Amino acid sequence: MSNLQQRRDFLKRGIALSTASITGGTLLSSSATAATVTEDIKWDEHYDVVVIGSGLAGLSAAYAASENKASVVVFEKMKTIGGNSAINAGSVAVAGSDYQKEKGIKDSPELLYQDMLKAGRNLNHPELTKHVCDHTWPYVKEYCIDKWGVEFTGQVIHVGGHSVPRVMSTQSGSKFINAQVDACKKNGVVVQTRTMIDKIISDENNNVIGVRVREKYRFGKSESGKVKHIRANKGVVLSGGGFTGDQRYVTLQEPTLQDARNTGQKGATSELLIEALKAGCNPVHLSWVQQYPLSSPDEKGFGFAYAFSSRAACVHGMLVRPDTSKRFMNELGNRKQRADAIIASGHPAIAIADSVGFGKVSHSKIPMALENKSLKKFDTLEELAKEYDLDVAVLKGEIARYNELASTGKDVDFNRKMSGVSIAKAPFYAARCYPKVHHTMGGVQINVHGEAIGLDGEVIKGLYAAGEMTGGVHGAVRLGACAIADCIVFGITAGKSVSAA
Ligand SMILES: Cc1cc2nc3c(=O)[nH]c(=O)nc-3n(C[C@H](O)[C@H](O)[C@H](O)COP(=O)(O)OP(=O)(O)OC[C@H]3O[C@@H](n4cnc5c(N)ncnc54)[C@H](O)[C@@H]3O)c2cc1C
């Protein structure tokens, strides 16, 4: 705690505190508007910058703020660091990278921007989307590669909804998080786990001046932990992630998702978002909740089979619906198009590739999927059809049609970009896919400086936000690999802004 200012003082004036009763990480009871109490606050600790949440957005903000010589603390409510960022697939969309240039792939921030607007149904806040697109390669190069030492595989992957191959990968989000934590600690950032923020503290002018924390908090026990008040001299960064793990709040926003399973970690709950709304933040797009189309119903959470389905079957093979044994979508469509198609079919889809398509993908999760049998290998198409109750004659006809389209390079049936690989050479591989709740596009509104915007459209002084906690960057649908890009770009942006305040 070398950078911790030990000075303690009293704020001898009225403080507006928003109140909420939280249990199990979820709001149980709250008033429609925040109750206001006036009390003297005894500040236990002082920092220039308080960051809430230790995912990619929070650690990016903390690092950028520490570069500007700010004293920074990151509070994380869970025992482990990293949130959903630590368990994600480590894929980041980068437009105009050196890796693309080496492979002769033509791309630009403008093309990524157009792809994100198209997927987002133009509901995106365009200036935010543009800010992300303009900074993917500059920030991935400067921060991830040069300053944090994140190691990428060197592959440039074509992910659904993107016009060109542009996705760089570490194959695991923890590779980003570990590198960021090391870099933050070298810069003197304090990272404190099991510390939950349950209040954002504002002064009488609604400027955010600090937070109330519960140290040694036990997840799910809202009253656990020792209460402390932390003064933020320059500002507070909200980077608490999305609320995909909060079934109650997801259903409140999107009732059709009542029974949906999810891919994320259990700490992805709504209480910080609700607290932010009570502090006056403007909510954006809260009911746009994304389902990941390719997760396996045969695994818990995100699992491993997605690596085969997304990289091999959707690029070099196909998806069929079991009731007709036929192809039924552009397998490289955006996530909503694919999830909607699978849900409408009423069955998990079967993702199929042959040994050539399978062999084109090198991913650490694929052997694990074979091991847990969510991905299966077959010597013949007859065996594959039997396993998934497909009509083998119809399936063979579909494969013949698919191979014809693959050889011409034009998918006149579903308008997919074809890799040219056919489904012909045994062994064959297959996995089941069914959508699970994966990302919340909505959150608090920010501007291009990462400053939080209030209900009146004005900046809330002292409050910043980044990552999945915010809304507007992705509009209605987040494209694959664009969340990490968003977290890095807006995390760094918010960190620079708050430390310059
Ligand atoms: C399985 C999976 C795979 C994914 N793969 C990819 C991918 O390959 N590429 C991509 O672009 N996107 C991917 N995503 C999406 C992406 O991982 C997330 O959008 C991103 O990690 C969010 O980062 P964040 O920093 O905003 O939040 P998080 O990483 O979720 O971190 C937020 C942290 O804040 C903490 N927190 C919340 N409230 C409080 C509080 N009140 N007090 C203290 N701490 C609090 C949480 O515990 C959490 O640790 C994936 C998501 C999942 C679930």
The ligand as a MOL file (V3000), in Angstrom:
LIG
                    3D

  0  0  0     0  0            999 V3000
M  V30 BEGIN CTAB
M  V30 COUNTS 53 58 0 0 0
M  V30 BEGIN ATOM
M  V30 1 C -17.0990 -17.5070 -22.0600 0
M  V30 2 C -16.9290 -16.1770 -22.7340 0
M  V30 3 C -16.0840 -16.0740 -23.8310 0
M  V30 4 C -15.9160 -14.8430 -24.4530 0
M  V30 5 N -15.0270 -14.7360 -25.4770 0
M  V30 6 C -14.7920 -13.5230 -26.0170 0
M  V30 7 C -13.7890 -13.3530 -27.0080 0
M  V30 8 O -13.0590 -14.2770 -27.3520 0
M  V30 9 N -13.6420 -12.1190 -27.5620 0
M  V30 10 C -14.3950 -11.0470 -27.1690 0
M  V30 11 O -14.2130 -9.9590 -27.7150 0
M  V30 12 N -15.3140 -11.1830 -26.1880 0
M  V30 13 C -15.5190 -12.3730 -25.5930 0
M  V30 14 N -16.4230 -12.4870 -24.5880 0
M  V30 15 C -17.0040 -11.2660 -24.0100 0
M  V30 16 C -15.9520 -10.5950 -23.1210 0
M  V30 17 O -15.2280 -11.5750 -22.4250 0
M  V30 18 C -16.5600 -9.6390 -22.1050 0
M  V30 19 O -17.4290 -8.7390 -22.7370 0
M  V30 20 C -15.4380 -8.8640 -21.4240 0
M  V30 21 O -14.5290 -9.7570 -20.8130 0
M  V30 22 C -15.9950 -7.9100 -20.3790 0
M  V30 23 O -14.9030 -7.3230 -19.7330 0
M  V30 24 P -15.1680 -6.2770 -18.6010 0
M  V30 25 O -13.8420 -5.8460 -18.1100 0
M  V30 26 O -16.1210 -5.2610 -19.0560 0
M  V30 27 O -15.9420 -7.1360 -17.4770 0
M  V30 28 P -15.4710 -8.4490 -16.7090 0
M  V30 29 O -14.3060 -9.0690 -17.3350 0
M  V30 30 O -16.6700 -9.2940 -16.5030 0
M  V30 31 O -14.9760 -7.8760 -15.3180 0
M  V30 32 C -15.8560 -7.1910 -14.4560 0
M  V30 33 C -15.4180 -7.4630 -13.0430 0
M  V30 34 O -16.0960 -6.5580 -12.1760 0
M  V30 35 C -16.3960 -7.2410 -10.9740 0
M  V30 36 N -17.4800 -6.5310 -10.2990 0
M  V30 37 C -18.7610 -6.4110 -10.7120 0
M  V30 38 N -19.4750 -5.7030 -9.8190 0
M  V30 39 C -18.6280 -5.3690 -8.8190 0
M  V30 40 C -18.7880 -4.6530 -7.5960 0
M  V30 41 N -19.9710 -4.1680 -7.2280 0
M  V30 42 N -17.7040 -4.4890 -6.8080 0
M  V30 43 C -16.4830 -5.0000 -7.1690 0
M  V30 44 N -16.2920 -5.7110 -8.3040 0
M  V30 45 C -17.3520 -5.8800 -9.1230 0
M  V30 46 C -16.7960 -8.6260 -11.4560 0
M  V30 47 O -16.7070 -9.5770 -10.4210 0
M  V30 48 C -15.7850 -8.8630 -12.5700 0
M  V30 49 O -14.6370 -9.5220 -12.0980 0
M  V30 50 C -16.6290 -13.7130 -23.9760 0
M  V30 51 C -17.4950 -13.8310 -22.8920 0
M  V30 52 C -17.6460 -15.0490 -22.2700 0
M  V30 53 C -18.5840 -15.1620 -21.1000 0
M  V30 END ATOM
M  V30 BEGIN BOND
M  V30 1 1 1 2
M  V30 2 1 2 3
M  V30 3 2 2 52
M  V30 4 2 3 4
M  V30 5 1 4 5
M  V30 6 1 4 50
M  V30 7 2 5 6
M  V30 8 1 6 7
M  V30 9 1 6 13
M  V30 10 2 7 8
M  V30 11 1 7 9
M  V30 12 1 9 10
M  V30 13 2 10 11
M  V30 14 1 10 12
M  V30 15 2 12 13
M  V30 16 1 13 14
M  V30 17 1 14 15
M  V30 18 1 14 50
M  V30 19 1 15 16
M  V30 20 1 16 17
M  V30 21 1 16 18
M  V30 22 1 18 19
M  V30 23 1 18 20
M  V30 24 1 20 21
M  V30 25 1 20 22
M  V30 26 1 22 23
M  V30 27 1 23 24
M  V30 28 2 24 25
M  V30 29 1 24 26
M  V30 30 1 24 27
M  V30 31 1 27 28
M  V30 32 2 28 29
M  V30 33 1 28 30
M  V30 34 1 28 31
M  V30 35 1 31 32
M  V30 36 1 32 33
M  V30 37 1 33 34
M  V30 38 1 33 48
M  V30 39 1 34 35
M  V30 40 1 35 36
M  V30 41 1 35 46
M  V30 42 1 36 37
M  V30 43 1 36 45
M  V30 44 2 37 38
M  V30 45 1 38 39
M  V30 46 1 39 40
M  V30 47 2 39 45
M  V30 48 1 40 41
M  V30 49 2 40 42
M  V30 50 1 42 43
M  V30 51 2 43 44
M  V30 52 1 44 45
M  V30 53 1 46 47
M  V30 54 1 46 48
M  V30 55 1 48 49
M  V30 56 2 50 51
M  V30 57 1 51 52
M  V30 58 1 52 53
M  V30 END BOND
M  V30 END CTAB
M  END
